């Protein structure tokens, strides 16, 4: 039987919006996967305690953020990838077949567990190096349509043949990264839900100052300072493009993540806005071409490169 460990790098959990949902994420992951490996990038998490027996905290010095001259931790994207490597290696050493890479602001549906394990069994039989998940979002009472596939599943038998890079992985001569789409579904793949808009304005300012500025600098894309109003506008636009009900007024669906959003969160503010969908729907030809392209792309990742 196929067994899989979820590998999740974690940073500060008591601020920047993460404090509202991280416990739910861990609880859901532990209900879906055989084991959950949380690899911390901050020493602040060293004493975390988890009630679930299949949840383990990993803390390695090489994955911890460095300190600046004032003793404050400095965000470093490469520390997150080091954490992923540590978690995947740990899963392989413990005899797991696959590592499913997730994030602490992500949830998975318990109803999709059978789809996940059926998909993994197929990857195991075909000896595929990597696997894919569909990505969707939850924002307040709005559930988004899936809009991308992500290469986030690793066949641990071939762990040493896969190289990680920012938002992508390299297998042989091929680089696989997030692929976006709209207007159709890929139902045989597992699905993940990113939890958006939990941040209050205070959370946003702290997150932008500590995380986003450093991340942009590492990618040599400094850009301009982002205001909370810009953040709200961007999320609103995402709702209009990707909401499940892409009609003039998106339908609000009750969702199992609803309790995560406080009255002053970005999600609640956006829910109070008057939303009108104006995106032109893709043509049948566009959808057919994109669906075929994605399937060919995923087929390439299944080859023994």
C-alpha positions in Angstrom: 0.0 0.0 0.0 1.2 3.5 -0.9 2.2 5.7 2.1 2.9 9.4 2.0 4.2 12.0 4.3 3.3 15.7 4.1 6.3 17.9 4.4 5.5 21.5 5.5 8.1 24.2 6.2 6.9 26.5 9.0 8.0 30.0 10.0 6.5 32.3 12.7 3.0 31.0 13.6 1.8 33.7 16.0 1.6 36.7 13.7 1.2 37.9 10.1 -2.2 36.1 9.6 -0.8 32.6 10.2 -2.1 32.6 13.8 -5.7 32.2 12.6 -5.3 29.0 10.6 -2.1 27.1 11.2 -3.7 24.7 13.8 -6.5 23.8 11.3 -4.0 23.2 8.6 -2.0 20.8 10.8 -5.2 19.0 12.0 -6.4 18.5 8.4 -3.1 17.4 7.1 -2.8 14.8 9.9 -6.2 13.5 9.0 -5.3 13.0 5.4 -1.7 11.9 5.3 0.1 9.0 7.0 2.5 11.4 8.7 3.1 15.2 8.8 6.6 16.5 9.1 6.7 20.2 10.1 10.2 21.6 9.4 10.7 24.9 11.2 12.8 27.7 9.8 12.6 29.7 13.1 13.8 28.8 16.6 10.6 30.2 18.0 8.8 26.9 17.2 11.2 24.6 19.1 8.8 23.9 21.9 5.6 23.4 19.8 3.5 20.6 21.0 1.1 18.6 18.8 -1.7 16.3 20.0 -1.7 14.1 16.9 0.7 11.2 17.1 1.5 11.4 13.4 2.8 15.0 13.5 6.5 15.5 14.1 8.4 18.8 14.4 11.9 18.9 12.8 14.4 21.6 13.8 17.8 21.7 12.1 20.3 24.5 12.4 20.9 24.6 8.7 17.2 25.4 8.0 16.9 28.2 10.6 16.8 31.8 9.5 20.0 33.8 10.2 20.0 36.6 12.7 20.8 40.3 11.8 23.0 42.6 14.0 20.0 43.2 16.3 19.3 39.5 16.8 16.2 39.5 14.6 15.6 36.7 12.2 16.0 37.5 8.5 13.7 35.9 5.9 15.6 33.7 3.4 13.7 31.8 0.7 16.6 29.3 0.4 16.1 28.2 4.1 12.6 27.1 3.1 14.0 24.9 0.4 16.6 23.5 2.8 13.7 22.7 5.1 11.9 20.9 2.3 15.0 18.8 1.5 15.4 17.9 5.2 11.8 16.8 5.4 11.9 14.8 2.2 15.0 13.1 3.3 13.5 12.2 6.6 10.4 10.8 4.9 12.6 8.7 2.6 14.7 7.4 5.6 11.5 6.4 7.4 10.3 4.3 4.4 7.6 6.6 2.9 6.9 6.3 -0.8 6.0 9.9 -1.4 6.5 13.4 0.0 3.6 15.8 -0.5 4.9 19.3 -0.1 2.4 21.7 1.4 2.3 25.1 3.3 1.0 26.2 6.6 -1.6 28.4 4.9 -3.1 25.4 3.0 -5.8 22.9 3.6 -6.9 19.8 1.8 -10.3 18.2 1.6 -10.9 15.0 3.5 -13.3 14.0 0.8 -10.5 14.1 -1.7 -8.3 11.6 0.2 -9.3 8.6 -2.0 -8.5 10.7 -5.1 -5.1 11.5 -3.7 -4.1 7.9 -2.8 -5.4 6.5 -6.1 -3.3 9.1 -7.9 -0.3 8.2 -5.9 -0.7 4.5 -6.5 -0.7 5.3 -10.2 2.5 7.3 -9.9 4.1 4.5 -8.0 3.2 1.9 -10.6 4.5 4.1 -13.5 7.6 5.1 -11.5 7.0 8.8 -12.1 9.5 11.1 -10.5 7.0 13.7 -9.6 3.3 14.3 -9.3 0.9 17.3 -9.5 -1.9 18.8 -7.5 -4.6 21.2 -8.6 -4.7 24.5 -6.7 -7.7 26.4 -5.6 -8.4 29.0 -2.9 -10.7 29.8 0.0 -11.4 33.4 0.9 -14.1 33.9 3.6 -17.3 32.2 2.3 -16.0 32.2 -1.3 -14.5 29.1 -2.8 -12.5 29.7 -5.9 -12.3 27.5 -9.0 -9.1 25.6 -9.5 -6.7 27.6 -11.6 -3.3 25.9 -11.7 -1.5 22.7 -11.3 1.6 22.5 -9.0 4.4 20.0 -9.1 4.4 19.3 -5.3 4.6 15.5 -5.0 7.9 13.7 -5.0 8.5 10.0 -5.5 11.1 9.4 -2.8 12.6 6.4 -4.7 14.1 9.0 -7.1 14.7 11.8 -4.6 18.3 12.3 -5.6 17.3 12.8 -9.2 15.1 15.8 -8.5 16.5 19.3 -7.9 14.5 22.1 -6.3 14.5 25.7 -7.4 12.2 28.7 -6.6 8.6 27.7 -7.5 9.8 24.9 -9.7 11.7 21.6 -9.9 14.2 20.2 -12.3 14.1 16.6 -13.5 16.7 15.7 -16.1 16.7 18.5 -18.7 13.2 19.6 -17.9 12.0 22.3 -15.5 8.5 21.9 -14.2 6.7 24.8 -12.6 3.2 26.1 -11.8 1.0 26.0 -14.8 -2.2 28.1 -14.8 -5.5 27.6 -16.5 -9.2 28.4 -16.3 -12.5 27.3 -17.6 -12.1 23.5 -16.9 -11.2 21.0 -14.3 -8.7 18.1 -14.0 -10.7 15.9 -11.6 -8.3 12.9 -11.4 -5.6 15.0 -9.6 -5.6 15.8 -5.8 -6.7 19.3 -4.9 -5.3 21.8 -2.4 -6.8 25.0 -1.1 -4.7 28.0 -0.2 -6.4 30.1 2.6 -6.4 33.7 1.5 -7.3 37.0 3.2 -7.0 36.0 6.9 -4.7 39.0 7.4 -5.9 42.2 9.2 -4.2 45.4 8.2 -1.7 45.0 11.1 -0.9 41.5 10.0 -0.4 42.6 6.4 2.0 45.4 7.4 4.1 43.1 9.5 4.1 40.4 6.8 5.1 42.8 4.1 7.9 44.4 6.1 9.5 41.1 7.2 8.7 38.6 4.5 7.8 40.2 1.1 10.5 42.9 1.0 13.2 40.3 1.7 11.7 37.8 -0.8 11.6 40.5 -3.5 15.2 41.5 -2.8 16.4 37.9 -3.1 14.7 37.7 -6.5 16.1 41.1 -7.6 12.5 42.4 -8.0 12.3 45.2 -5.3 9.1 46.8 -6.8 7.2 49.5 -4.9 5.9 49.5 -1.3 2.5 47.7 -1.2 -0.4 49.3 0.6 -3.2 47.4 2.3 -5.6 48.9 -0.2 -3.5 47.4 -3.0 -3.6 44.0 -1.3 -7.4 44.2 -1.0 -7.8 45.2 -4.7 -5.6 42.3 -5.8 -7.6 39.8 -3.8 -10.8 41.3 -5.1 -9.6 40.9 -8.7 -8.7 37.3 -7.9 -12.2 36.6 -6.7 -13.7 38.1 -9.9 -11.5 36.0 -12.1 -11.5 32.7 -10.2 -14.6 32.4 -8.1 -16.6 29.1 -8.6 -19.7 31.1 -9.7 -18.2 33.3 -12.3 -21.5 35.2 -13.0 -22.2 38.8 -12.5 -22.5 38.4 -8.8 -20.4 35.5 -7.4 -22.3 33.2 -5.1 -21.1 33.0 -1.5 -20.7 29.4 -0.4 -20.5 28.3 3.2 -17.1 26.6 3.6 -15.4 24.6 6.3 -12.7 27.3 6.6 -15.2 30.1 7.3 -14.4 30.4 11.0 -10.8 31.3 10.2 -11.6 34.9 9.1 -12.1 37.6 11.7 -14.4 40.5 11.1 -11.5 42.8 10.3 -9.7 40.4 8.0 -9.2 41.1 4.3 -11.6 38.4 3.4 -14.5 40.0 5.3 -13.8 43.4 3.8 -13.9 41.9 0.3 -17.1 40.1 1.0 -18.8 43.4 1.8 -17.7 44.8 -1.6 -20.1 44.8 -4.5 -18.6 42.3 -6.9 -19.3 42.2 -10.6 -17.7 39.7 -12.9 -16.3 41.2 -16.1 -13.8 38.6 -17.3 -14.4 37.3 -20.8 -14.7 33.5 -20.6 -12.1 31.5 -22.6 -13.3 30.0 -25.9 -13.9 26.3 -26.4 -10.8 26.1 -28.6 -8.6 27.9 -26.0 -9.8 25.5 -23.3 -9.2 22.4 -25.5 -5.7 23.6 -26.4 -4.8 24.4 -22.8 -6.1 21.2 -21.4 -4.2 19.2 -24.0 -1.0 21.2 -23.3 -1.2 20.6 -19.6 -1.7 16.8 -20.1 1.3 16.7 -22.4 3.3 18.7 -19.8 2.3 16.3 -17.0 3.1 13.3 -19.3 6.6 14.6 -19.8 7.0 14.7 -16.0 6.1 11.0 -15.8 8.9 9.9 -18.1 12.0 8.3 -16.6 14.3 11.2 -17.5 
